């Protein structure tokens, strides 16, 4: 019999319920390490699962909307053990193995586990047409084995839209459809219509269900754009009211704080997020929410001019030797250390950044993250007179670009193109060819502007529009430099280097 319940219960109530569950079920206390199930928000999702599995399923669904994928998978697995015929538990497991907004795609291990859940689904009967539609949607992601990550996402997004249209009163269908809509939106300025629509839909969901996590989380992602960020400030500041100890919920508001240049708030919320991850970490791995929060906090401290605080965070992060092997970790491990010398114009230090990266990450999987380090090295070398190292960096970036092209990772190919042109521009300038240098730097800035910012990043490691301002200022084109810095600030308000460059260009 279908069982429908709003998840709003105490730890003791869930524990008592589990004692009555089949002996194979894990305790939800293990599922929710460090998290109170009474403080995850609320969902109401009817399934055909039995009464033992239903609350565990809804716990998994809440965590899925918070993008706490590991914990969510554990909850769904526990639901599956409580009811072997709970098809929606297998749907949930499959959903946790790909991360629609996160760059990089699933790891081979996640793909394997997702496919295993799909195989189990093929042997099960959905309990209702609605459940069948959800299952049909997640299957779409896994069907085409040779497709690119984005092609798989497009197949999933198409089915999510059909599901939403078929069940217009289903708030979770609306939420996943909005998530899919954001996932498939173009980058840069062209994204505004799609993101604005998705954000408005999540604002409406929040009005109907004030404690539903998607109404906060997905709205913040939708408005994480220079043209839209001010729409989400109130929402961002309210997210922790429904999920005060969920690490990703504590981090997400900083997407909006970063867009608006609110550095103190960004640093504070990311400190809370990082602390929450560490307090909830098991013995095996520290999930990538931790390095992700550290990268955002490093960026915030650098913009506030507090280099010592940024450096202290890096020291802390490097002390943890069991960081999760994902793209989120790879990006933070490559970007955060690179930001420190670049943001301070310490070009010689940037050129000497370590070539070896965090040993817990399989860097062969993440060439786009490796490219960040070589960009920092190459730019630092080009701007400090070390031509040989700059040429070495360009060679490395060329090799990485070939890998990205082979894997059809087109967004990061565009950013790599901008990175390469930036290094070449400063090499040309060092050789006295200002005309070529400015042309290359302008091209790089245009490419990066069109590409926009990926959700995993607080900002490009050093914005090329800002670098164009540096170059024009060095070429004594103060008016051009002012225009470039002002354009950079329009996208990234209160960026410290852009403000300092603008002050120099204007003679202040």
Steps between C-alpha positions, in 0.01 A plus 500: 500500500638845416637677800523880509665693777664834556848430634513686825598265779756476777808279505341287773183450297693383197717273715191337654351453156818333378506256790172366364637483148644187340827396660697576184425873513770735622428754770414842359748634754766344277335639190498852641840518666502830685171620351172531687218371273276760661718773347509416131182676391179331390384297203178310438547231237257208465650169392401134499777411744407348832469694824852409610662621179291812439656733761847382398415573138387852593819554697693407187286735293565791735874437486482466121346847474781628725750329261642302791542209263696251710265531797200493268618178338545341841143592596361357175705182547355463849150546360573226246604266778181580692290419191657293225214593265536877551578604142528866596791417730690375194393815314652702781826307495532557125423872545782542752764368261495788251506862607320713241645843581844387602765497227701193415231235489478189717811306590539149356398364841186714508409395146544136598277537806239698307482235230465233768198683640352522150552126454307438821225733381462299180396204713245697704150629442432870573215537745317774309509692170663791685776280637545351154551850358771579757673171424472559126671837544801369690538208259541754219829618645651151505375354172749640248836366618701673228334840542677795658405617848309794357313278254397275787386803697295618204322164482426513873384865479258417218337228708488724809308760302253234384458383859436855623241558230327168574477569875464879535417483873811301587743739671796266467433456129504880471822518700687241295373659179636837611832335586509340157410833340798666669723211405424543131496881498771666288795663671569868539252778417281272288408301810291776658153410361525133596651571841248772575213265417642217711556737790146634481366146507701426815376822658148374434584160645632667815170682540309172480744300716709738716720221638569316175880512442474532121320832540818638657778297345393504137390864520851596610651304212256661255587851614876433514555741212613864496168617355288311751687462828323776691173305466631226728658691787208452740469135398871444552493645847205278590624162379662403829169544680376171351836318493732646768758218490491385136845589361386581147208707627747704705721548195238582237416855620859599424425459128281807533731678745786450253294634211421812704847548650392432860831355610452489876177302469651265243801423719284446807248266336772294335677467834177357639469265203857372529461447876177308445667267249785423738266441792299252294790329321544128536835329515523418130467831315436872538240588239563764238268748667798578725758605236220673308423716804871564556545627144209742535629617838853549363356709220295709744794565733720605209239747376478642852879539504559238771769286341604349833153354553500355148841342551392351833205330332728346239731366768199345674369343180837349412516330838209276400628206300165330440318752283245355260627419151253712302507798268388729784810409697721520192379847411550636851841336539618654171333839527525607863883490524525673161278786609732617776801615293286609205270722705807669654682556169779276625581375154830337589330297774228395257765380255646283776176335607547125554454287192390207715144522623306344787589128503151380602352613166522302177606794283477303176123528539499877534714667230297821532612533862863430413474777240425752775836436662689527171314821416613650830858384443505624142347838574732553795799408288396722209451796731825445694731464201537121508432422135620139518252408773221687320571297184503181705158591639365564150620156392329341798179688427515388139521137608215545747292667231540193279368283784203731555421490129519122493263481796272771354524719809419814305436753779843445650654502154371855462651603832829333408501702178463819705776387735736427212432831327562684827847351539579564134383860539739570785786330318433722197492806724832402656644480148378853426209406276223692676259480208504119487490481880187713526331314215564162668392625840179645354427168331559315827266731689226459240530120513482491879207741511302279263586188698388639835568350841447133584293425814798339673707820493485825698656668199764450235844462655591841358236656273628571152299823477696619803825383339407706195477800730848421634640478149338821378623680810852370439468625141400843638145481363336621817157554348496148357624359830222678690240355265641150543509521880149641510378211283671253734334663801160486331534121501686468830416790733759601759782294349807641668743493205244656266430781745870564554562497124212739441639736761842496331353552155290794617794659683349470847 
